[in-house]
């Protein structure tokens, strides 16, 4: 499922926003990881 920024802003609670933000950052690491050191970003 594709993550969207809209989902982040529609979050109702701080916990939900934090979880969504961490998910977004994880997706960015998965995209950028292999060409920036090659470490496994799924850990």
mmCIF file of the N, C-alpha and C atoms, coordinates in Angstrom:
data_MODEL
# 
_entry.id   MODEL 
# 
loop_
_atom_site.group_PDB 
_atom_site.id 
_atom_site.type_symbol 
_atom_site.label_atom_id 
_atom_site.label_alt_id 
_atom_site.label_comp_id 
_atom_site.label_asym_id 
_atom_site.label_entity_id 
_atom_site.label_seq_id 
_atom_site.pdbx_PDB_ins_code 
_atom_site.Cartn_x 
_atom_site.Cartn_y 
_atom_site.Cartn_z 
_atom_site.occupancy 
_atom_site.B_iso_or_equiv 
_atom_site.pdbx_formal_charge 
_atom_site.auth_seq_id 
_atom_site.auth_comp_id 
_atom_site.auth_asym_id 
_atom_site.auth_atom_id 
_atom_site.pdbx_PDB_model_num 
ATOM 1   N N  . UNK A 1 1  ? 0.850  -1.207 0.000  1.00 0.00 ? 1  UNK A N  1 
ATOM 2   C CA . UNK A 1 1  ? 0.000  0.000  0.000  1.00 0.00 ? 1  UNK A CA 1 
ATOM 3   C C  . UNK A 1 1  ? 0.879  1.248  0.000  1.00 0.00 ? 1  UNK A C  1 
ATOM 4   N N  . UNK A 1 2  ? 0.568  2.164  -0.885 1.00 0.00 ? 2  UNK A N  1 
ATOM 5   C CA . UNK A 1 2  ? 1.368  3.381  -0.998 1.00 0.00 ? 2  UNK A CA 1 
ATOM 6   C C  . UNK A 1 2  ? 1.023  4.366  0.120  1.00 0.00 ? 2  UNK A C  1 
ATOM 7   N N  . UNK A 1 3  ? 2.047  4.874  0.763  1.00 0.00 ? 3  UNK A N  1 
ATOM 8   C CA . UNK A 1 3  ? 1.843  5.851  1.833  1.00 0.00 ? 3  UNK A CA 1 
ATOM 9   C C  . UNK A 1 3  ? 1.753  7.253  1.234  1.00 0.00 ? 3  UNK A C  1 
ATOM 10  N N  . UNK A 1 4  ? 0.855  8.074  1.777  1.00 0.00 ? 4  UNK A N  1 
ATOM 11  C CA . UNK A 1 4  ? 0.734  9.447  1.292  1.00 0.00 ? 4  UNK A CA 1 
ATOM 12  C C  . UNK A 1 4  ? 0.869  10.436 2.434  1.00 0.00 ? 4  UNK A C  1 
ATOM 13  N N  . UNK A 1 5  ? 1.311  11.637 2.119  1.00 0.00 ? 5  UNK A N  1 
ATOM 14  C CA . UNK A 1 5  ? 1.448  12.687 3.125  1.00 0.00 ? 5  UNK A CA 1 
ATOM 15  C C  . UNK A 1 5  ? 0.085  13.047 3.705  1.00 0.00 ? 5  UNK A C  1 
ATOM 16  N N  . UNK A 1 6  ? -0.955 12.926 2.886  1.00 0.00 ? 6  UNK A N  1 
ATOM 17  C CA . UNK A 1 6  ? -2.312 13.225 3.348  1.00 0.00 ? 6  UNK A CA 1 
ATOM 18  C C  . UNK A 1 6  ? -2.661 12.376 4.563  1.00 0.00 ? 6  UNK A C  1 
ATOM 19  N N  . UNK A 1 7  ? -2.278 11.103 4.540  1.00 0.00 ? 7  UNK A N  1 
ATOM 20  C CA . UNK A 1 7  ? -2.542 10.220 5.676  1.00 0.00 ? 7  UNK A CA 1 
ATOM 21  C C  . UNK A 1 7  ? -1.897 10.772 6.941  1.00 0.00 ? 7  UNK A C  1 
ATOM 22  N N  . UNK A 1 8  ? -0.705 11.342 6.795  1.00 0.00 ? 8  UNK A N  1 
ATOM 23  C CA . UNK A 1 8  ? -0.005 11.911 7.944  1.00 0.00 ? 8  UNK A CA 1 
ATOM 24  C C  . UNK A 1 8  ? -0.806 13.065 8.544  1.00 0.00 ? 8  UNK A C  1 
ATOM 25  N N  . UNK A 1 9  ? -1.289 13.967 7.709  1.00 0.00 ? 9  UNK A N  1 
ATOM 26  C CA . UNK A 1 9  ? -1.995 15.138 8.211  1.00 0.00 ? 9  UNK A CA 1 
ATOM 27  C C  . UNK A 1 9  ? -3.407 14.825 8.689  1.00 0.00 ? 9  UNK A C  1 
ATOM 28  N N  . UNK A 1 10 ? -3.963 13.700 8.259  1.00 0.00 ? 10 UNK A N  1 
ATOM 29  C CA . UNK A 1 10 ? -5.293 13.326 8.707  1.00 0.00 ? 10 UNK A CA 1 
ATOM 30  C C  . UNK A 1 10 ? -5.266 12.584 10.041 1.00 0.00 ? 10 UNK A C  1 
ATOM 31  N N  . UNK A 1 11 ? -4.071 12.287 10.544 1.00 0.00 ? 11 UNK A N  1 
ATOM 32  C CA . UNK A 1 11 ? -3.957 11.560 11.804 1.00 0.00 ? 11 UNK A CA 1 
ATOM 33  C C  . UNK A 1 11 ? -4.547 12.377 12.946 1.00 0.00 ? 11 UNK A C  1 
ATOM 34  N N  . UNK A 1 12 ? -5.241 11.692 13.852 1.00 0.00 ? 12 UNK A N  1 
ATOM 35  C CA . UNK A 1 12 ? -5.972 12.408 14.895 1.00 0.00 ? 12 UNK A CA 1 
ATOM 36  C C  . UNK A 1 12 ? -5.188 12.562 16.192 1.00 0.00 ? 12 UNK A C  1 
ATOM 37  N N  . UNK A 1 13 ? -4.284 11.645 16.476 1.00 0.00 ? 13 UNK A N  1 
ATOM 38  C CA . UNK A 1 13 ? -3.579 11.683 17.751 1.00 0.00 ? 13 UNK A CA 1 
ATOM 39  C C  . UNK A 1 13 ? -2.080 11.829 17.543 1.00 0.00 ? 13 UNK A C  1 
ATOM 40  N N  . UNK A 1 14 ? -1.390 12.301 18.580 1.00 0.00 ? 14 UNK A N  1 
ATOM 41  C CA . UNK A 1 14 ? 0.061  12.447 18.510 1.00 0.00 ? 14 UNK A CA 1 
ATOM 42  C C  . UNK A 1 14 ? 0.731  11.100 18.283 1.00 0.00 ? 14 UNK A C  1 
ATOM 43  N N  . UNK A 1 15 ? 0.217  10.070 18.937 1.00 0.00 ? 15 UNK A N  1 
ATOM 44  C CA . UNK A 1 15 ? 0.786  8.733  18.760 1.00 0.00 ? 15 UNK A CA 1 
ATOM 45  C C  . UNK A 1 15 ? 0.661  8.290  17.308 1.00 0.00 ? 15 UNK A C  1 
ATOM 46  N N  . UNK A 1 16 ? -0.510 8.545  16.722 1.00 0.00 ? 16 UNK A N  1 
ATOM 47  C CA . UNK A 1 16 ? -0.746 8.181  15.325 1.00 0.00 ? 16 UNK A CA 1 
ATOM 48  C C  . UNK A 1 16 ? 0.172  8.973  14.395 1.00 0.00 ? 16 UNK A C  1 
ATOM 49  N N  . UNK A 1 17 ? 0.316  10.261 14.655 1.00 0.00 ? 17 UNK A N  1 
ATOM 50  C CA . UNK A 1 17 ? 1.194  11.088 13.825 1.00 0.00 ? 17 UNK A CA 1 
ATOM 51  C C  . UNK A 1 17 ? 2.629  10.600 13.911 1.00 0.00 ? 17 UNK A C  1 
ATOM 52  N N  . UNK A 1 18 ? 3.063  10.264 15.133 1.00 0.00 ? 18 UNK A N  1 
ATOM 53  C CA . UNK A 1 18 ? 4.438  9.797  15.311 1.00 0.00 ? 18 UNK A CA 1 
ATOM 54  C C  . UNK A 1 18 ? 4.655  8.484  14.553 1.00 0.00 ? 18 UNK A C  1 
ATOM 55  N N  . UNK A 1 19 ? 3.680  7.575  14.649 1.00 0.00 ? 19 UNK A N  1 
ATOM 56  C CA . UNK A 1 19 ? 3.797  6.290  13.957 1.00 0.00 ? 19 UNK A CA 1 
ATOM 57  C C  . UNK A 1 19 ? 3.861  6.503  12.444 1.00 0.00 ? 19 UNK A C  1 
ATOM 58  N N  . UNK A 1 20 ? 3.008  7.389  11.950 1.00 0.00 ? 20 UNK A N  1 
ATOM 59  C CA . UNK A 1 20 ? 2.986  7.659  10.512 1.00 0.00 ? 20 UNK A CA 1 
ATOM 60  C C  . UNK A 1 20 ? 4.278  8.326  10.046 1.00 0.00 ? 20 UNK A C  1 
ATOM 61  N N  . UNK A 1 21 ? 4.800  9.247  10.867 1.00 0.00 ? 21 UNK A N  1 
ATOM 62  C CA . UNK A 1 21 ? 6.041  9.908  10.503 1.00 0.00 ? 21 UNK A CA 1 
ATOM 63  C C  . UNK A 1 21 ? 7.184  8.900  10.466 1.00 0.00 ? 21 UNK A C  1 
ATOM 64  N N  . UNK A 1 22 ? 7.239  8.008  11.454 1.00 0.00 ? 22 UNK A N  1 
ATOM 65  C CA . UNK A 1 22 ? 8.283  6.985  11.462 1.00 0.00 ? 22 UNK A CA 1 
ATOM 66  C C  . UNK A 1 22 ? 8.169  6.089  10.233 1.00 0.00 ? 22 UNK A C  1 
ATOM 67  N N  . UNK A 1 23 ? 6.927  5.790  9.828  1.00 0.00 ? 23 UNK A N  1 
ATOM 68  C CA . UNK A 1 23 ? 6.701  4.971  8.636  1.00 0.00 ? 23 UNK A CA 1 
ATOM 69  C C  . UNK A 1 23 ? 7.212  5.698  7.388  1.00 0.00 ? 23 UNK A C  1 
ATOM 70  N N  . UNK A 1 24 ? 6.923  6.994  7.302  1.00 0.00 ? 24 UNK A N  1 
ATOM 71  C CA . UNK A 1 24 ? 7.375  7.778  6.161  1.00 0.00 ? 24 UNK A CA 1 
ATOM 72  C C  . UNK A 1 24 ? 8.899  7.802  6.098  1.00 0.00 ? 24 UNK A C  1 
ATOM 73  N N  . UNK A 1 25 ? 9.545  8.017  7.245  1.00 0.00 ? 25 UNK A N  1 
ATOM 74  C CA . UNK A 1 25 ? 10.999 8.034  7.288  1.00 0.00 ? 25 UNK A CA 1 
ATOM 75  C C  . UNK A 1 25 ? 11.573 6.678  6.896  1.00 0.00 ? 25 UNK A C  1 
ATOM 76  N N  . UNK A 1 26 ? 10.913 5.606  7.311  1.00 0.00 ? 26 UNK A N  1 
ATOM 77  C CA . UNK A 1 26 ? 11.361 4.266  6.939  1.00 0.00 ? 26 UNK A CA 1 
ATOM 78  C C  . UNK A 1 26 ? 11.304 4.080  5.428  1.00 0.00 ? 26 UNK A C  1 
ATOM 79  N N  . UNK A 1 27 ? 10.221 4.551  4.802  1.00 0.00 ? 27 UNK A N  1 
ATOM 80  C CA . UNK A 1 27 ? 10.093 4.442  3.350  1.00 0.00 ? 27 UNK A CA 1 
ATOM 81  C C  . UNK A 1 27 ? 11.217 5.206  2.652  1.00 0.00 ? 27 UNK A C  1 
ATOM 82  N N  . UNK A 1 28 ? 11.562 6.376  3.174  1.00 0.00 ? 28 UNK A N  1 
ATOM 83  C CA . UNK A 1 28 ? 12.649 7.149  2.587  1.00 0.00 ? 28 UNK A CA 1 
ATOM 84  C C  . UNK A 1 28 ? 13.970 6.404  2.722  1.00 0.00 ? 28 UNK A C  1 
ATOM 85  N N  . UNK A 1 29 ? 14.195 5.751  3.865  1.00 0.00 ? 29 UNK A N  1 
ATOM 86  C CA . UNK A 1 29 ? 15.421 4.974  4.049  1.00 0.00 ? 29 UNK A CA 1 
ATOM 87  C C  . UNK A 1 29 ? 15.464 3.788  3.094  1.00 0.00 ? 29 UNK A C  1 
ATOM 88  N N  . UNK A 1 30 ? 14.313 3.140  2.874  1.00 0.00 ? 30 UNK A N  1 
ATOM 89  C CA . UNK A 1 30 ? 14.269 2.006  1.954  1.00 0.00 ? 30 UNK A CA 1 
ATOM 90  C C  . UNK A 1 30 ? 14.603 2.443  0.534  1.00 0.00 ? 30 UNK A C  1 
ATOM 91  N N  . UNK A 1 31 ? 14.166 3.642  0.170  1.00 0.00 ? 31 UNK A N  1 
ATOM 92  C CA . UNK A 1 31 ? 14.417 4.168  -1.171 1.00 0.00 ? 31 UNK A CA 1 
ATOM 93  C C  . UNK A 1 31 ? 15.880 4.588  -1.321 1.00 0.00 ? 31 UNK A C  1 
ATOM 94  N N  . UNK A 1 32 ? 16.415 5.270  -0.306 1.00 0.00 ? 32 UNK A N  1 
ATOM 95  C CA . UNK A 1 32 ? 17.739 5.871  -0.402 1.00 0.00 ? 32 UNK A CA 1 
ATOM 96  C C  . UNK A 1 32 ? 18.858 4.973  0.110  1.00 0.00 ? 32 UNK A C  1 
ATOM 97  N N  . UNK A 1 33 ? 18.511 3.965  0.916  1.00 0.00 ? 33 UNK A N  1 
ATOM 98  C CA . UNK A 1 33 ? 19.501 3.112  1.552  1.00 0.00 ? 33 UNK A CA 1 
ATOM 99  C C  . UNK A 1 33 ? 20.515 2.464  0.614  1.00 0.00 ? 33 UNK A C  1 
ATOM 100 N N  . UNK A 1 34 ? 20.062 1.694  -0.388 1.00 0.00 ? 34 UNK A N  1 
ATOM 101 C CA . UNK A 1 34 ? 20.989 0.920  -1.214 1.00 0.00 ? 34 UNK A CA 1 
ATOM 102 C C  . UNK A 1 34 ? 22.075 1.752  -1.887 1.00 0.00 ? 34 UNK A C  1 
ATOM 103 N N  . UNK A 1 35 ? 21.778 2.992  -2.272 1.00 0.00 ? 35 UNK A N  1 
ATOM 104 C CA . UNK A 1 35 ? 22.782 3.816  -2.941 1.00 0.00 ? 35 UNK A CA 1 
ATOM 105 C C  . UNK A 1 35 ? 23.541 4.718  -1.960 1.00 0.00 ? 35 UNK A C  1 
ATOM 106 N N  . UNK A 1 36 ? 23.318 4.494  -0.652 1.00 0.00 ? 36 UNK A N  1 
ATOM 107 C CA . UNK A 1 36 ? 23.983 5.313  0.359  1.00 0.00 ? 36 UNK A CA 1 
ATOM 108 C C  . UNK A 1 36 ? 24.532 4.414  1.468  1.00 0.00 ? 36 UNK A C  1 
ATOM 109 N N  . UNK A 1 37 ? 25.474 3.559  1.116  1.00 0.00 ? 37 UNK A N  1 
ATOM 110 C CA . UNK A 1 37 ? 26.094 2.693  2.097  1.00 0.00 ? 37 UNK A CA 1 
ATOM 111 C C  . UNK A 1 37 ? 25.686 1.239  1.945  1.00 0.00 ? 37 UNK A C  1 
ATOM 112 N N  . UNK A 1 38 ? 24.502 0.991  1.415  1.00 0.00 ? 38 UNK A N  1 
ATOM 113 C CA . UNK A 1 38 ? 24.066 -0.364 1.148  1.00 0.00 ? 38 UNK A CA 1 
ATOM 114 C C  . UNK A 1 38 ? 23.627 -1.133 2.372  1.00 0.00 ? 38 UNK A C  1 
ATOM 115 N N  . UNK A 1 39 ? 23.294 -0.456 3.474  1.00 0.00 ? 39 UNK A N  1 
ATOM 116 C CA . UNK A 1 39 ? 22.844 -1.153 4.674  1.00 0.00 ? 39 UNK A CA 1 
ATOM 117 C C  . UNK A 1 39 ? 21.390 -1.568 4.540  1.00 0.00 ? 39 UNK A C  1 
ATOM 118 N N  . UNK A 1 40 ? 20.988 -2.570 5.312  1.00 0.00 ? 40 UNK A N  1 
ATOM 119 C CA . UNK A 1 40 ? 19.621 -3.076 5.256  1.00 0.00 ? 40 UNK A CA 1 
ATOM 120 C C  . UNK A 1 40 ? 18.702 -2.186 6.086  1.00 0.00 ? 40 UNK A C  1 
ATOM 121 N N  . UNK A 1 41 ? 17.827 -1.435 5.434  1.00 0.00 ? 41 UNK A N  1 
ATOM 122 C CA . UNK A 1 41 ? 16.961 -0.482 6.128  1.00 0.00 ? 41 UNK A CA 1 
ATOM 123 C C  . UNK A 1 41 ? 15.715 -1.128 6.723  1.00 0.00 ? 41 UNK A C  1 
ATOM 124 N N  . UNK A 1 42 ? 15.578 -2.443 6.581  1.00 0.00 ? 42 UNK A N  1 
ATOM 125 C CA . UNK A 1 42 ? 14.368 -3.104 7.067  1.00 0.00 ? 42 UNK A CA 1 
ATOM 126 C C  . UNK A 1 42 ? 14.502 -3.556 8.512  1.00 0.00 ? 42 UNK A C  1 
ATOM 127 N N  . UNK A 1 43 ? 15.653 -3.323 9.114  1.00 0.00 ? 43 UNK A N  1 
ATOM 128 C CA . UNK A 1 43 ? 15.923 -3.819 10.471 1.00 0.00 ? 43 UNK A CA 1 
ATOM 129 C C  . UNK A 1 43 ? 14.963 -3.252 11.494 1.00 0.00 ? 43 UNK A C  1 
# 
